[in-house]
Amino acid sequence: MLCIIVAAGVVLGGWRAHAMLAEPPDPMSLTVGDVTFRVSEALEVTGLSDADLGGMSHGVQSLVSNDRALIRVAVTVTAGDSDTTYDATGLTASAAGAPTTSATAPIAGSLPLRGRLAAHSHLEGSLSYVVPRNGAHIVLGSGAGERSVPLLYVSTTDGRGGHAHDEPQDPGAAGSPTPTVTPTASATLGPPSAGLRPSTP
């Protein structure tokens, strides 16, 4: 009887492991090293907040010219089974299909760009990117050959743009309406969790 129970446990464990491996990856997450970055929101905003700049907001208006747009991406960083470090500077924004040489690194954010996490803990914050204002479908990536997370269609100089979906449509294609984005004030990004919230289960 004991042998039967042990054998059944081995079979069930193997089946569960196979099922977990067969599950498709979360389309809104990127795994880099021992941490996972999950995007919960992406918005085109009007400017950098004090949280982004650590209160040093003097003279930052020149960061974003009329032909460029500022997007803010709400991110949760989660550690695995052991203490680890993370580096968010490797998360770059670019137009879908564009070469990695055109990718843009984060310029600021309420999430520290580098840090350390205890096992199974997480941090919530945001990263800000400046991208061309050309209506492109912006994605978040972590390097050449890696999968990317869809963010949004950035606005054009006439203010048109919209949110991206898992299977985005070409905003210029016939029959594909392009929603209008109303720029959101930086202070209203996401829930109160836009600041750091270290948490250990």
C-alpha positions as CSV (number, residue, x, y, z in Angstrom):
1,M,0.0,0.0,0.0
2,L,2.8,2.4,0.9
3,C,4.5,1.7,-2.4
4,I,1.2,2.5,-4.2
5,I,0.8,5.8,-2.3
6,V,4.4,6.8,-3.1
7,A,4.0,5.9,-6.8
8,A,0.8,7.9,-7.0
9,G,2.5,10.9,-5.4
10,V,5.3,10.7,-7.9
11,V,2.9,10.5,-10.8
12,L,0.8,13.4,-9.6
13,G,3.8,15.5,-8.9
14,G,5.1,14.9,-12.4
15,W,1.8,15.7,-13.9
16,R,1.5,19.0,-12.0
17,A,5.1,20.0,-13.0
18,H,4.3,19.2,-16.6
19,A,1.0,21.3,-16.4
20,M,2.9,24.2,-14.9
21,L,5.6,24.1,-17.6
22,A,2.9,23.9,-20.3
23,E,1.1,27.0,-19.1
24,P,1.6,30.0,-21.5
25,P,3.7,32.9,-20.0
26,D,1.8,35.9,-18.6
27,P,1.6,38.3,-21.5
28,M,2.1,41.3,-19.2
29,S,5.2,39.9,-17.5
30,L,9.0,39.8,-18.2
31,T,11.4,37.6,-16.3
32,V,14.9,38.9,-16.0
33,G,17.3,36.8,-14.0
34,D,15.6,35.8,-10.7
35,V,12.9,38.5,-10.8
36,T,9.7,39.1,-12.6
37,F,8.5,42.5,-13.8
38,R,4.7,42.7,-14.3
39,V,3.1,45.6,-16.0
40,S,-0.3,46.6,-14.6
41,E,-0.8,49.9,-16.4
42,A,0.7,52.1,-19.1
43,L,-0.4,55.8,-19.6
44,E,0.7,58.7,-21.6
45,V,1.0,61.6,-19.2
46,T,1.7,65.3,-19.2
47,G,4.8,65.4,-17.1
48,L,7.1,63.9,-14.5
49,S,5.8,63.8,-10.9
50,D,7.7,64.8,-7.8
51,A,7.9,61.1,-7.0
52,D,9.6,60.5,-10.3
53,L,12.2,63.2,-9.7
54,G,12.6,62.9,-6.0
55,G,11.3,66.5,-5.6
56,M,13.9,68.0,-7.9
57,S,11.5,69.2,-10.6
58,H,13.2,72.5,-11.6
59,G,13.9,72.8,-15.3
60,V,12.6,69.4,-16.4
61,Q,10.0,70.7,-18.9
62,S,12.7,70.6,-21.6
63,L,12.9,66.8,-21.2
64,V,9.8,66.3,-23.4
65,S,9.6,68.3,-26.6
66,N,6.5,68.7,-28.7
67,D,7.5,65.8,-31.0
68,R,8.0,63.4,-28.2
69,A,5.7,61.8,-25.6
70,L,6.1,60.8,-22.0
71,I,4.7,57.4,-20.9
72,R,4.5,56.0,-17.4
73,V,4.5,52.3,-16.8
74,A,3.2,50.9,-13.5
75,V,5.4,47.8,-12.6
76,T,5.5,45.2,-9.9
77,V,8.9,43.6,-9.3
78,T,8.7,40.1,-7.6
79,A,11.6,38.0,-6.3
80,G,11.8,34.3,-6.6
81,D,12.7,31.7,-4.0
82,S,15.9,33.5,-2.8
83,D,17.2,37.0,-2.0
84,T,18.2,38.7,-5.2
85,T,18.9,42.0,-6.9
86,Y,17.1,43.6,-9.8
87,D,18.0,46.2,-12.5
88,A,15.2,48.0,-14.2
89,T,17.4,49.9,-16.5
90,G,17.3,46.9,-18.8
91,L,13.6,47.3,-19.4
92,T,13.4,49.4,-22.6
93,A,10.5,50.9,-24.5
94,S,10.4,50.9,-28.3
95,A,8.1,50.7,-31.3
96,A,6.9,47.2,-32.0
97,G,9.2,45.6,-34.6
98,A,11.9,48.3,-34.3
99,P,15.5,47.4,-33.9
100,T,16.8,47.2,-30.3
101,T,19.2,50.1,-31.1
102,S,16.1,52.4,-31.1
103,A,14.9,51.2,-27.6
104,T,14.7,53.8,-24.9
105,A,15.8,53.2,-21.3
106,P,13.7,54.6,-18.4
107,I,14.6,58.2,-17.5
108,A,13.0,58.3,-14.1
109,G,10.3,56.7,-11.9
110,S,9.0,56.1,-8.4
111,L,10.6,52.6,-8.6
112,P,14.3,52.7,-7.9
113,L,16.1,51.6,-11.0
114,R,18.2,49.2,-9.1
115,G,17.6,47.4,-5.8
116,R,17.6,44.3,-3.7
117,L,14.6,42.1,-2.8
118,A,14.2,39.4,-0.1
119,A,12.9,36.1,-1.3
120,H,9.2,36.1,-2.3
121,S,8.9,39.9,-1.7
122,H,7.9,42.5,-4.2
123,L,8.0,46.3,-4.9
124,E,5.4,48.4,-6.8
125,G,6.3,51.6,-8.6
126,S,6.5,53.2,-12.0
127,L,9.0,53.8,-14.8
128,S,8.9,56.8,-17.1
129,Y,10.0,56.8,-20.8
130,V,10.3,59.5,-23.5
131,V,9.4,58.2,-27.0
132,P,8.7,59.7,-30.4
133,R,5.1,61.1,-30.7
134,N,4.3,59.2,-33.9
135,G,1.4,56.9,-33.2
136,A,3.6,53.8,-32.9
137,H,2.6,50.7,-30.9
138,I,5.0,50.9,-27.9
139,V,6.2,47.7,-26.3
140,L,8.4,47.0,-23.2
141,G,11.3,44.6,-23.7
142,S,14.3,43.3,-21.9
143,G,16.8,42.6,-24.8
144,A,17.2,41.3,-28.3
145,G,15.4,38.1,-29.0
146,E,13.3,38.3,-25.8
147,R,9.5,38.5,-25.8
148,S,7.9,41.9,-25.1
149,V,4.9,43.3,-23.3
150,P,2.4,45.5,-25.2
151,L,1.9,48.9,-23.7
152,L,-0.1,51.4,-25.8
153,Y,-0.3,53.3,-29.0
154,V,1.5,56.6,-28.3
155,S,-0.3,59.8,-29.5
156,T,0.6,61.7,-32.6
157,T,1.0,65.5,-32.8
158,D,-2.7,65.8,-33.3
159,G,-3.4,63.9,-30.0
160,R,-4.5,60.6,-31.5
161,G,-3.5,57.3,-29.9
162,G,-4.8,54.5,-27.7
163,H,-4.2,51.5,-25.5
164,A,-2.6,48.4,-26.9
165,H,-4.1,44.9,-26.5
166,D,-2.6,41.5,-26.6
167,E,-3.5,41.3,-30.3
168,P,-3.3,45.0,-31.3
169,Q,-4.7,46.2,-34.6
170,D,-2.9,48.6,-36.9
171,P,-4.2,52.0,-36.0
172,G,-4.1,53.1,-39.6
173,A,-5.9,50.0,-41.0
174,A,-9.3,50.4,-42.6
175,G,-12.1,49.5,-40.1
176,S,-9.7,49.8,-37.1
177,P,-10.9,52.8,-35.1
178,T,-8.1,54.6,-33.2
179,P,-9.3,55.8,-29.8
180,T,-8.4,59.2,-28.6
181,V,-6.1,59.5,-25.5
182,T,-6.7,62.4,-23.1
183,P,-3.4,63.1,-21.5
184,T,-3.5,62.2,-17.8
185,A,-2.0,64.3,-15.1
186,S,1.0,62.6,-13.6
187,A,-0.3,62.8,-10.1
188,T,-3.3,60.6,-11.0
189,L,-1.3,57.6,-12.3
190,G,-2.8,54.3,-11.1
191,P,-3.8,53.4,-7.6
192,P,-2.0,54.7,-4.5
193,S,0.4,51.8,-5.0
194,A,2.4,53.9,-7.5
195,G,4.8,54.5,-4.6
196,L,7.0,51.8,-3.1
197,R,5.3,49.1,-1.1
198,P,7.8,46.5,0.0
199,S,5.9,43.4,1.1
200,T,7.0,40.0,2.3
201,P,4.3,37.3,2.5
